[in-house]
Amino acid sequence: MSKNENLKKQVYQKLLEHIDEKIVQSKKAIEGIVESRNNETKSSAGDKFETSRAMMQIEQQRNELQLHKALQLQKELLAINIENESNTIEVGSLIITNQGKYFLSIGMGKIQIDTEKIYAISLASPIGKILLGKQKGAKVEFRNQEVIIEDLI
């Protein structure tokens, strides 16, 4: 296994771990809010009680939305076959360029593996749209700079 093939697997694993962490955090936050809301007793100041419950409800909905997004990202990531070899850039490709390294998967930004910086980008990202379908050796323009695809894993 080449250094870059191993790097691709490490980036993929790090993304999975990051998403799993987000899922756990969201679930814990939701459980805490539900528990707090259920343990809160109605005080004589009824408006204060209702305001507190409404705020907890908003916070619970926000965390449920975050959980939903994390589960969706996890589903998208798990659908990627990182073992697939292709001569053209597709979802799951590790792209080495003169401007940096990109993993076309889900948009999670910079991933640090030892001293390597890899950017997890999605198809919806501007650079992802430009790189999709290109081959090793291709040159594209991104933000007024020439990007040369040096390798494709």
C-alpha positions in Angstrom: 0.0 0.0 0.0 1.4 3.4 -1.0 1.8 6.3 1.4 -1.1 8.2 -0.3 -3.4 5.1 -0.3 -2.7 4.8 3.5 -3.3 8.6 3.8 -6.7 8.3 2.0 -7.8 5.6 4.5 -6.6 7.7 7.5 -8.6 10.7 6.3 -11.7 8.6 5.7 -11.4 7.1 9.2 -10.8 10.5 10.8 -13.9 11.8 9.1 -16.0 8.9 10.4 -14.7 9.4 13.9 -15.4 13.1 13.7 -19.0 12.5 12.6 -19.5 9.8 15.3 -18.4 12.3 17.9 -20.9 14.8 16.6 -23.7 12.2 16.8 -22.8 11.3 20.4 -22.6 14.9 21.5 -26.0 15.8 19.9 -27.7 12.7 21.5 -26.2 13.6 24.9 -27.4 17.2 24.6 -30.9 16.1 23.6 -31.1 13.6 26.5 -29.9 16.3 28.9 -32.6 18.8 27.7 -35.4 16.2 27.9 -34.3 15.2 31.4 -34.1 18.9 32.5 -37.5 19.6 31.0 -39.1 16.6 32.6 -37.6 17.4 36.1 -38.6 21.0 36.0 -41.5 21.7 38.3 -44.1 24.3 37.7 -43.4 27.3 39.9 -45.9 30.0 41.0 -44.3 32.2 38.4 -46.1 30.5 35.5 -44.6 32.8 32.8 -41.1 32.0 33.9 -41.9 28.3 33.7 -43.4 28.5 30.2 -40.5 30.7 28.9 -38.0 28.2 30.3 -39.8 25.3 28.7 -40.0 27.1 25.4 -36.3 27.9 25.4 -35.5 24.2 26.2 -37.8 23.2 23.3 -35.9 25.5 20.9 -32.5 24.1 22.1 -33.8 20.5 21.7 -34.9 21.3 18.2 -31.5 22.8 17.4 -29.7 19.7 18.7 -32.1 17.4 16.8 -31.3 19.3 13.6 -27.6 18.9 14.3 -28.1 15.2 14.9 -30.0 14.8 11.7 -27.3 16.6 9.7 -24.6 14.4 11.3 -26.5 11.2 10.5 -26.9 12.4 6.9 -23.2 13.1 6.6 -22.5 9.7 8.1 -24.8 8.0 5.6 -23.1 9.9 2.7 -19.6 9.0 4.0 -20.4 5.3 4.5 -21.7 5.1 0.9 -18.2 6.0 -0.4 -16.1 3.1 -1.6 -12.6 4.2 -0.9 -11.1 1.1 -2.4 -12.5 2.0 -5.8 -9.8 2.9 -8.4 -10.6 5.3 -11.2 -8.7 7.3 -13.7 -11.0 10.2 -13.2 -11.9 12.2 -10.1 -15.0 11.0 -8.4 -16.5 10.9 -4.9 -13.9 9.0 -2.8 -10.9 10.3 -4.7 -7.8 11.6 -2.9 -6.6 14.4 -5.3 -3.0 15.6 -5.0 -2.5 19.0 -6.7 0.2 21.6 -6.7 -2.1 23.7 -4.5 -2.8 21.0 -1.9 -4.5 17.7 -1.2 -8.3 17.2 -1.4 -10.5 14.2 -0.4 -13.7 14.4 -2.4 -16.3 13.2 0.0 -18.2 15.4 2.5 -17.5 19.1 3.2 -15.6 19.0 6.5 -12.7 21.3 5.8 -9.1 20.8 6.9 -8.1 17.4 8.2 -4.7 17.0 9.8 -3.0 13.6 9.5 0.5 13.8 11.1 2.1 16.7 9.1 -0.2 16.4 6.1 -3.1 18.8 5.6 -6.0 17.4 3.5 -9.2 19.2 2.7 -12.4 17.2 2.8 -14.5 18.7 0.2 -18.0 17.9 -1.2 -19.3 17.9 -4.7 -21.2 21.1 -3.9 -18.0 23.0 -3.1 -16.6 25.2 -5.9 -13.3 23.3 -6.1 -15.2 20.0 -6.0 -17.3 21.0 -9.0 -14.2 22.0 -10.9 -12.2 18.8 -10.1 -15.0 16.3 -10.7 -14.3 14.1 -13.8 -10.8 15.4 -14.3 -7.8 13.2 -14.8 -4.2 13.1 -13.5 -2.2 15.8 -15.3 -5.2 18.0 -16.0 -4.9 21.7 -15.3 -7.9 23.8 -14.1 -8.3 27.3 -12.9 -9.6 28.0 -9.4 -9.6 31.5 -7.8 -7.4 32.9 -10.6 -4.7 30.2 -9.9 -3.7 27.2 -12.0 -4.3 24.0 -10.3 -2.4 21.0 -11.6 -3.7 17.5 -10.7 -0.4 15.7 -9.9 -1.9 12.4 -8.6 -5.2 10.7 -8.1 -5.7 8.0 -5.5 
